[in-house]
Amino acid sequence: MPRVPAALSRRRSRNPDRRRPLPFPGLAARPRPWLRALGLVTVVLTGAWLGLLVVGDVHAPVGPMDTTMALRPSLSGGTKINVSPLGALTLDSHVAPLRLDVDVDQLDPVRAQALVDHPERLSGLQREVTDDIGHGTLDLAVRSLVAVVTGAAVLGLAVYRRPRRALAAGGLALALLAASGISAYATWNPRSVLEPRFSGLLSSAPSVVGNARSIVTEFDVYQKELARLVTNVTKLYDVASTLPAYQPDPSTIRVLHVSDIHLNPASWKIIESLVTQYKVNVIVDSGDTMDHGTAAENGFLDPVEDLGVPYVWVRGNHDSLATQRYLERMKNVHVLDAGRAETVAGVRFAGIGDPQFTPDRSRPTGGDAAERLAGARLASALRDQRAKGTPVDIAVAHEPLAAQETDGTVPLVLCGHLHTEGTEILPLGTRLRREGSTGGSGLRAVEGTYPAPIEASILYLDRDTRRLQAWDEIGLGGLGRTTAEVSRHLVKK
């Protein structure tokens, strides 16, 4: 019996009270709630993404086509319609961390043949397509909701092995998806279908969009116009071997704007192709066609005579007066300088050559002041034309600094020089349209990290008012690349 207390005492010493404070409280682990929250968010986002990848797709028939719709994580949102093998259409439809992908998988031969055999059914195809898209989108929303919540909850359970943490992950995923839906709804842009970006072979079929006048009156709301696009894609599949050419609208004048060719012989083939495809009425070249402006380079200009349409040209800082005189001898070329105005293809143009010839190192250049002075001379000539009752529709200069001086004297001014395209409305209302390099920067094509792209634009003018209605930006991959993209832009009124 005397040994029992001693044994109990020894057992207590082996199992001390765990609630006793540590002798060094400063070494105790401190909780980090922000780290736990970051870990939970990472688990939720990963689980939601995996859920969308596994079960987030919806296979839905849309008219005569079988499509796959899916929501995918994205930093910019928007909608992408993949029409394999023709290319893709990208729409800036919304801003949210989710992008809607619509893949046209195949054309159902039975349903397509029914349309061919019974053309009267085409009148009801648009309503059918709209209904199909509505059902598919609703199914996609429900399936995505289940996929996101389930994926986050399952991954949360696998990581934390606690049901409460798994439920918290599922709830947070639901909240994030709801916030994304609210963001998409708040930023929904039904007009985005008016300005799609085409890539792949679809870039050579701008008839999918329509002419510059009809797109304003026919394109209404996103869902209806997506139906129109799917209908047009049906036609494309039916004649995939011969893509439909652009159908010109007789109420528009089509102007091809090129600039900064810089002695690239490939440019003439591209320009010739655009003239044929778009049924161009007139070409405007805003300068730097040459690189050194020497007489030895003049033979490079000979293909201009074979383009088959009028060619309006102003001198750039790489074009010499010898270059200008050589072009003046060509019958289809209209050289504009010193503010001279001419009516070409129903449009009244006026322009001025660049006051500086930079390849000549023997003479000092006048810098920005010379450009602004040239622009002021052009603006004065434009005011004189308006006072005579013959207002100019489009002014042309090479340097943007000179073009800016025409603000308030003309509706539209075209320029180049910077090898990057852009559009801006000047303070007094003149629209300045700057073209990129149609020669892909010429001899400087590979100076940067990537080859410079080849860029040009098709401008659509109302035949009655000669005002700009819309324009297509055309971009081709630079040296060694085969990419192509066409973007439609509307004049916002």
FIVOTI-955779 format. One line per 8 residues: number of its first residue (from 0); their letters; for each residue z, x, y of C-alpha. Coordinates in nm, 3 decimals. Example, Ala and Ser with C-alpha at 12.3 -4.5 7.8 and 13.67 -1.06 7.14 Angstrom:
BEGIN
0> AS> 0.780/1.230/-0.450 ~ 0.714/1.367/-0.106
//
This chain:
BEGIN
0> MPRVPAAL> 0.000/0.000/0.000 ~ 0.072/0.275/0.253 ~ -0.287/0.398/0.203 ~ -0.450/0.064/0.295 ~ -0.400/0.087/0.673 ~ -0.539/0.438/0.667 ~ -0.850/0.320/0.485 ~ -0.898/0.038/0.731
8> SRRRSRNP> -0.853/0.282/1.015 ~ -1.120/0.512/0.869 ~ -1.362/0.215/0.829 ~ -1.311/0.121/1.191 ~ -1.390/0.473/1.300 ~ -1.717/0.465/1.106 ~ -1.818/0.134/1.271 ~ -1.711/0.153/1.638
16> DRRRPLPF> -1.742/-0.149/1.867 ~ -2.105/-0.162/1.989 ~ -2.008/-0.348/2.301 ~ -1.819/-0.048/2.432 ~ -2.003/0.102/2.735 ~ -2.194/0.423/2.686 ~ -2.022/0.737/2.810 ~ -2.332/0.819/3.022
24> PGLAARPR> -2.446/0.495/3.188 ~ -2.711/0.677/3.394 ~ -2.910/0.747/3.078 ~ -2.946/0.378/2.982 ~ -3.303/0.245/2.953 ~ -3.400/0.048/3.262 ~ -3.612/-0.264/3.216 ~ -3.962/-0.251/3.372
32> PWLRALGL> -4.078/-0.612/3.427 ~ -4.402/-0.511/3.599 ~ -4.499/-0.300/3.297 ~ -4.432/-0.589/3.062 ~ -4.632/-0.822/3.288 ~ -4.923/-0.578/3.295 ~ -4.916/-0.554/2.919 ~ -4.914/-0.934/2.887
40> VTVVLTGA> -5.212/-0.968/3.124 ~ -5.403/-0.703/2.927 ~ -5.335/-0.887/2.602 ~ -5.441/-1.220/2.757 ~ -5.768/-1.084/2.901 ~ -5.856/-0.900/2.578 ~ -5.777/-1.201/2.362 ~ -5.970/-1.439/2.588
48> WLGLLVVG> -6.273/-1.208/2.586 ~ -6.262/-1.175/2.207 ~ -6.229/-1.552/2.175 ~ -6.539/-1.609/2.388 ~ -6.734/-1.355/2.184 ~ -6.635/-1.506/1.848 ~ -6.653/-1.882/1.903 ~ -6.758/-1.931/2.266
56> DVHAPVGP> -7.131/-1.993/2.207 ~ -7.292/-2.336/2.195 ~ -7.627/-2.396/2.027 ~ -7.791/-2.689/2.200 ~ -8.142/-2.836/2.199 ~ -8.287/-2.859/2.550 ~ -8.607/-3.060/2.544 ~ -8.845/-2.891/2.301
64> MDTTMALR> -8.636/-2.572/2.292 ~ -8.339/-2.441/2.100 ~ -8.097/-2.263/2.333 ~ -7.766/-2.080/2.315 ~ -7.521/-2.126/2.605 ~ -7.224/-1.897/2.658 ~ -6.968/-1.796/2.918 ~ -6.923/-1.422/2.961
72> PSLSGGTK> -6.682/-1.216/3.175 ~ -6.848/-1.096/3.492 ~ -6.745/-0.942/3.823 ~ -7.001/-1.139/4.023 ~ -7.052/-1.466/3.833 ~ -7.391/-1.637/3.856 ~ -7.627/-1.770/3.592 ~ -7.871/-1.576/3.376
80> INVSPLGA> -8.151/-1.751/3.186 ~ -8.298/-1.525/2.918 ~ -8.648/-1.624/2.810 ~ -8.729/-1.376/2.535 ~ -8.977/-1.207/2.522 ~ -9.097/-1.302/2.870 ~ -8.798/-1.180/3.068 ~ -8.508/-1.337/3.255
88> LTLDSHVA> -8.419/-1.540/3.565 ~ -8.098/-1.461/3.753 ~ -7.941/-1.717/3.988 ~ -7.652/-1.662/4.233 ~ -7.513/-2.003/4.141 ~ -7.139/-1.936/4.181 ~ -6.877/-1.669/4.242 ~ -6.621/-1.643/3.962
96> PLRLDVDV> -6.520/-1.393/3.692 ~ -6.742/-1.586/3.448 ~ -7.122/-1.586/3.412 ~ -7.321/-1.862/3.244 ~ -7.576/-1.721/2.999 ~ -7.854/-1.946/2.871 ~ -8.068/-1.789/2.598 ~ -8.390/-1.967/2.506
104> DQLDPVRA> -8.397/-1.887/2.133 ~ -8.720/-2.050/2.025 ~ -8.964/-2.331/2.089 ~ -8.933/-2.607/1.833 ~ -9.291/-2.651/1.706 ~ -9.240/-3.016/1.607 ~ -9.104/-3.127/1.945 ~ -9.357/-2.912/2.133
112> QALVDHPE> -9.647/-3.055/1.932 ~ -9.521/-3.407/2.006 ~ -9.554/-3.332/2.378 ~ -9.905/-3.198/2.326 ~ -10.007/-3.504/2.126 ~ -9.843/-3.748/2.366 ~ -9.872/-3.613/2.723 ~ -9.718/-3.932/2.862
120> RLSGLQRE> -9.382/-3.808/2.734 ~ -9.386/-3.529/2.994 ~ -9.281/-3.782/3.258 ~ -8.951/-3.835/3.075 ~ -8.900/-3.474/2.975 ~ -8.710/-3.384/3.289 ~ -8.449/-3.658/3.231 ~ -8.420/-3.555/2.866
128> VTDDIGHG> -8.368/-3.191/2.962 ~ -8.108/-3.285/3.224 ~ -7.913/-3.491/2.970 ~ -7.935/-3.212/2.712 ~ -7.801/-2.957/2.960 ~ -7.517/-3.192/3.058 ~ -7.408/-3.240/2.696 ~ -7.443/-2.869/2.622
136> TLDLAVRS> -7.239/-2.767/2.928 ~ -6.958/-3.012/2.840 ~ -6.948/-2.887/2.482 ~ -6.946/-2.528/2.611 ~ -6.655/-2.600/2.846 ~ -6.441/-2.751/2.568 ~ -6.529/-2.478/2.318 ~ -6.463/-2.203/2.574
144> LVAVVTGA> -6.124/-2.357/2.657 ~ -6.021/-2.357/2.291 ~ -6.165/-2.007/2.237 ~ -5.987/-1.851/2.535 ~ -5.645/-2.007/2.466 ~ -5.662/-1.943/2.090 ~ -5.782/-1.584/2.130 ~ -5.506/-1.498/2.378
152> AVLGLAVY> -5.235/-1.669/2.170 ~ -5.341/-1.507/1.840 ~ -5.362/-1.160/1.992 ~ -5.027/-1.217/2.166 ~ -4.867/-1.311/1.834 ~ -5.020/-1.004/1.666 ~ -4.894/-0.769/1.938 ~ -4.550/-0.913/2.019
160> RRPRRALA> -4.473/-1.095/1.688 ~ -4.282/-1.357/1.887 ~ -4.398/-1.721/1.909 ~ -4.268/-1.757/2.265 ~ -4.471/-1.457/2.382 ~ -4.778/-1.594/2.204 ~ -4.736/-1.931/2.377 ~ -4.695/-1.754/2.711
168> AGGLALAL> -5.019/-1.564/2.651 ~ -5.203/-1.886/2.568 ~ -5.064/-2.059/2.876 ~ -5.162/-1.772/3.103 ~ -5.514/-1.774/2.955 ~ -5.540/-2.145/3.026 ~ -5.427/-2.089/3.387 ~ -5.680/-1.807/3.437
176> LAASGISA> -5.962/-2.018/3.296 ~ -5.864/-2.310/3.520 ~ -5.858/-2.079/3.825 ~ -6.202/-1.947/3.732 ~ -6.333/-2.302/3.701 ~ -6.193/-2.396/4.042 ~ -6.350/-2.083/4.196 ~ -6.687/-2.165/4.039
184> YATWNPRS> -6.667/-2.525/4.164 ~ -6.566/-2.419/4.516 ~ -6.850/-2.164/4.545 ~ -7.116/-2.365/4.362 ~ -7.453/-2.309/4.531 ~ -7.718/-2.559/4.419 ~ -7.974/-2.385/4.646 ~ -7.950/-2.071/4.432
192> VLEPRFSG> -8.234/-2.200/4.219 ~ -8.458/-2.169/4.526 ~ -8.413/-1.792/4.525 ~ -8.428/-1.674/4.164 ~ -8.478/-1.312/4.068 ~ -8.740/-1.261/3.798 ~ -8.748/-0.963/3.564 ~ -8.966/-0.858/3.273
200> LLSSAPSV> -9.301/-1.030/3.221 ~ -9.179/-1.332/3.419 ~ -9.214/-1.121/3.733 ~ -9.589/-1.162/3.692 ~ -9.566/-1.540/3.680 ~ -9.440/-1.656/4.022 ~ -9.593/-1.998/3.957 ~ -9.265/-2.079/3.782
208> VGNARSIV> -9.117/-2.113/4.131 ~ -9.406/-2.292/4.299 ~ -9.571/-2.258/4.638 ~ -9.388/-2.197/4.962 ~ -9.416/-2.554/5.090 ~ -9.336/-2.749/4.775 ~ -9.022/-2.552/4.684 ~ -8.847/-2.694/4.989
216> TEFDVYQK> -8.924/-3.056/4.905 ~ -8.917/-3.046/4.525 ~ -8.610/-2.832/4.447 ~ -8.308/-3.051/4.487 ~ -7.995/-2.985/4.283 ~ -7.914/-2.714/4.035 ~ -7.912/-2.924/3.721 ~ -8.240/-3.096/3.796
224> ELARLVTN> -8.410/-2.771/3.886 ~ -8.281/-2.595/3.577 ~ -8.460/-2.875/3.393 ~ -8.777/-2.794/3.586 ~ -8.747/-2.427/3.496 ~ -8.702/-2.509/3.128 ~ -9.005/-2.738/3.147 ~ -9.210/-2.458/3.299
232> VTKLYDVA> -9.085/-2.218/3.034 ~ -9.215/-2.465/2.774 ~ -9.558/-2.429/2.928 ~ -9.519/-2.051/2.932 ~ -9.441/-2.045/2.561 ~ -9.740/-2.266/2.494 ~ -9.972/-2.014/2.662 ~ -9.769/-1.695/2.618
240> STLPAYQP> -10.078/-1.487/2.552 ~ -10.220/-1.569/2.898 ~ -9.943/-1.609/3.153 ~ -10.038/-1.858/3.425 ~ -10.151/-1.699/3.750 ~ -10.000/-1.787/4.084 ~ -10.151/-2.109/4.217 ~ -10.199/-2.075/4.593
248> DPSTIRVL> -10.107/-2.359/4.822 ~ -10.398/-2.436/5.058 ~ -10.149/-2.514/5.334 ~ -10.016/-2.157/5.341 ~ -10.151/-1.819/5.450 ~ -10.045/-1.534/5.225 ~ -9.985/-1.195/5.389 ~ -9.925/-0.882/5.180
256> HVSDIHLN> -9.698/-0.640/5.368 ~ -9.714/-0.275/5.256 ~ -9.584/0.042/5.417 ~ -9.517/0.414/5.367 ~ -9.772/0.472/5.091 ~ -9.747/0.848/5.156 ~ -10.060/0.952/4.971 ~ -9.969/0.790/4.638
264> PASWKIIE> -10.302/0.700/4.468 ~ -10.127/0.456/4.231 ~ -10.055/0.231/4.531 ~ -10.417/0.116/4.562 ~ -10.421/-0.023/4.207 ~ -10.095/-0.205/4.270 ~ -10.219/-0.348/4.601 ~ -10.546/-0.457/4.439
272> SLVTQYKV> -10.353/-0.633/4.162 ~ -10.129/-0.815/4.412 ~ -10.429/-0.925/4.620 ~ -10.590/-1.076/4.311 ~ -10.280/-1.233/4.160 ~ -10.144/-1.388/4.478 ~ -10.479/-1.471/4.637 ~ -10.379/-1.272/4.946
280> NVIVDSGD> -10.554/-1.357/5.274 ~ -10.471/-1.042/5.470 ~ -10.291/-0.709/5.417 ~ -10.063/-0.556/5.682 ~ -9.987/-0.183/5.656 ~ -9.709/-0.069/5.888 ~ -9.796/0.299/5.870 ~ -9.731/0.634/5.702
288> TMDHGTAA> -10.028/0.582/5.473 ~ -10.083/0.959/5.480 ~ -9.838/1.245/5.439 ~ -9.970/1.525/5.664 ~ -10.247/1.345/5.851 ~ -10.505/1.617/5.789 ~ -10.879/1.556/5.771 ~ -10.872/1.674/5.408
296> ENGFLDPV> -10.663/1.368/5.322 ~ -10.906/1.114/5.472 ~ -11.087/1.054/5.143 ~ -10.763/0.903/5.010 ~ -10.826/0.601/5.237 ~ -11.166/0.507/5.089 ~ -11.027/0.244/4.842 ~ -10.926/0.031/5.143
304> EDLGVPYV> -11.287/-0.084/5.178 ~ -11.288/-0.220/4.822 ~ -10.978/-0.440/4.849 ~ -11.186/-0.741/4.949 ~ -10.957/-0.872/5.227 ~ -10.890/-0.776/5.592 ~ -10.661/-0.476/5.637 ~ -10.439/-0.465/5.950
312> WVRGNHDS> -10.299/-0.115/6.015 ~ -10.076/0.066/6.263 ~ -10.020/0.441/6.282 ~ -9.699/0.589/6.140 ~ -9.536/0.920/6.228 ~ -9.719/1.083/5.931 ~ -10.060/0.946/6.037 ~ -10.266/1.145/6.285
320> LATQRYLE> -10.521/1.022/6.539 ~ -10.785/1.164/6.303 ~ -10.651/0.929/6.036 ~ -10.674/0.641/6.280 ~ -11.033/0.717/6.378 ~ -11.134/0.739/6.010 ~ -10.993/0.391/5.943 ~ -11.154/0.244/6.255
328> RMKNVHVL> -11.497/0.305/6.099 ~ -11.423/0.072/5.806 ~ -11.553/-0.283/5.847 ~ -11.251/-0.464/5.697 ~ -10.988/-0.258/5.882 ~ -10.827/-0.377/6.207 ~ -10.643/-0.088/6.374 ~ -10.381/-0.207/6.622
336> DAGRAETV> -10.256/0.026/6.895 ~ -10.123/0.011/7.251 ~ -10.029/-0.356/7.206 ~ -10.385/-0.468/7.129 ~ -10.398/-0.818/6.974 ~ -10.647/-0.954/6.720 ~ -10.676/-1.277/6.522 ~ -10.724/-1.198/6.153
344> AGVRFAGI> -10.734/-1.462/5.874 ~ -10.610/-1.723/6.119 ~ -10.305/-1.519/6.226 ~ -10.274/-1.344/6.562 ~ -10.143/-0.987/6.526 ~ -10.050/-0.724/6.782 ~ -9.924/-0.374/6.720 ~ -9.866/-0.023/6.844
352> GDPQFTPD> -9.899/0.314/6.673 ~ -9.603/0.547/6.635 ~ -9.582/0.769/6.947 ~ -9.474/1.071/6.740 ~ -9.665/1.279/6.485 ~ -9.388/1.467/6.307 ~ -9.595/1.690/6.069 ~ -9.718/1.883/6.377
360> RSRPTGGD> -9.436/2.134/6.431 ~ -9.607/2.292/6.731 ~ -9.513/2.004/6.961 ~ -9.162/1.871/7.034 ~ -9.099/1.508/6.943 ~ -8.963/1.250/7.180 ~ -8.699/1.118/6.941 ~ -8.550/0.770/6.963
368> AAERLAGA> -8.630/0.740/7.333 ~ -9.002/0.766/7.260 ~ -8.976/0.495/6.994 ~ -8.793/0.256/7.226 ~ -9.048/0.319/7.502 ~ -9.332/0.236/7.260 ~ -9.149/-0.081/7.160 ~ -9.108/-0.178/7.525
376> RLASALRD> -9.485/-0.134/7.579 ~ -9.553/-0.358/7.279 ~ -9.310/-0.621/7.409 ~ -9.482/-0.619/7.748 ~ -9.819/-0.675/7.579 ~ -9.672/-0.962/7.379 ~ -9.546/-1.129/7.697 ~ -9.890/-1.090/7.853
384> QRAKGTPV> -10.053/-1.257/7.552 ~ -9.813/-1.549/7.577 ~ -9.884/-1.586/7.950 ~ -10.258/-1.604/7.871 ~ -10.202/-1.888/7.625 ~ -10.278/-1.673/7.319 ~ -9.929/-1.603/7.179 ~ -9.895/-1.350/6.900
392> DIAVAHEP> -9.766/-1.468/6.561 ~ -9.676/-1.128/6.408 ~ -9.609/-0.796/6.579 ~ -9.638/-0.468/6.385 ~ -9.478/-0.130/6.451 ~ -9.384/0.157/6.223 ~ -9.036/0.248/6.343 ~ -8.754/-0.013/6.336
400> LAAQETDG> -8.630/0.110/6.675 ~ -8.966/0.021/6.830 ~ -8.976/-0.312/6.645 ~ -8.633/-0.412/6.779 ~ -8.763/-0.392/7.137 ~ -8.988/-0.695/7.073 ~ -8.691/-0.929/7.031 ~ -8.755/-1.262/7.201
408> TVPLVLCG> -9.129/-1.207/7.250 ~ -9.261/-1.291/6.900 ~ -9.136/-1.494/6.599 ~ -9.183/-1.212/6.343 ~ -9.212/-0.835/6.367 ~ -9.296/-0.606/6.073 ~ -9.206/-0.238/6.033 ~ -9.134/0.031/5.773
416> HLHTEGTE> -9.035/0.400/5.800 ~ -8.692/0.391/5.628 ~ -8.829/0.344/5.272 ~ -8.585/0.056/5.216 ~ -8.663/-0.313/5.257 ~ -8.452/-0.546/5.469 ~ -8.455/-0.853/5.691 ~ -8.250/-0.938/5.999
424> ILPLGTRL> -8.250/-1.188/6.283 ~ -8.237/-1.006/6.617 ~ -8.008/-1.138/6.895 ~ -8.286/-1.327/7.079 ~ -8.422/-1.492/6.763 ~ -8.703/-1.263/6.646 ~ -8.702/-1.200/6.270 ~ -8.743/-0.831/6.183
432> RREGSTGG> -8.884/-0.767/5.835 ~ -8.870/-0.402/5.719 ~ -9.074/-0.304/5.414 ~ -8.979/-0.037/5.161 ~ -9.217/0.232/5.040 ~ -9.524/0.093/4.862 ~ -9.595/0.450/4.752 ~ -9.249/0.504/4.606
440> SGLRAVEG> -9.184/0.763/4.881 ~ -9.495/0.958/4.776 ~ -9.428/1.328/4.730 ~ -9.055/1.267/4.785 ~ -9.029/1.017/4.496 ~ -8.792/1.232/4.288 ~ -8.576/1.386/4.560 ~ -8.289/1.146/4.487
448> TYPAPIEA> -8.090/1.081/4.171 ~ -8.342/0.816/4.060 ~ -8.715/0.780/4.134 ~ -8.779/0.576/4.447 ~ -8.908/0.224/4.367 ~ -9.245/0.090/4.476 ~ -9.193/-0.208/4.707 ~ -9.412/-0.467/4.877
456> SILYLDRD> -9.376/-0.825/5.001 ~ -9.578/-1.145/5.001 ~ -9.519/-1.346/5.320 ~ -9.598/-1.719/5.315 ~ -9.699/-1.858/5.656 ~ -9.759/-2.223/5.743 ~ -10.131/-2.254/5.812 ~ -10.074/-2.488/6.110
464> TRRLQAWD> -9.781/-2.319/6.286 ~ -9.827/-1.963/6.146 ~ -9.450/-1.948/6.104 ~ -9.286/-1.776/5.809 ~ -9.175/-2.018/5.535 ~ -9.073/-1.784/5.254 ~ -9.134/-1.439/5.116 ~ -9.135/-1.268/4.777
472> EIGLGGLG> -8.986/-0.921/4.746 ~ -9.173/-0.728/4.478 ~ -9.012/-0.418/4.330 ~ -9.162/-0.190/4.065 ~ -8.983/0.094/3.889 ~ -9.054/0.436/4.034 ~ -9.210/0.740/3.867 ~ -9.183/0.714/3.488
480> RTTAEVSR> -9.034/0.362/3.493 ~ -9.183/0.029/3.388 ~ -8.944/-0.226/3.540 ~ -9.061/-0.510/3.763 ~ -8.876/-0.770/3.968 ~ -8.978/-1.050/4.203 ~ -8.722/-1.223/4.428 ~ -8.802/-1.542/4.623
488> HLVKK> -8.638/-1.590/4.965 ~ -8.654/-1.895/5.191 ~ -8.636/-1.903/5.568 ~ -8.304/-2.071/5.643 ~ -8.343/-2.333/5.911
//
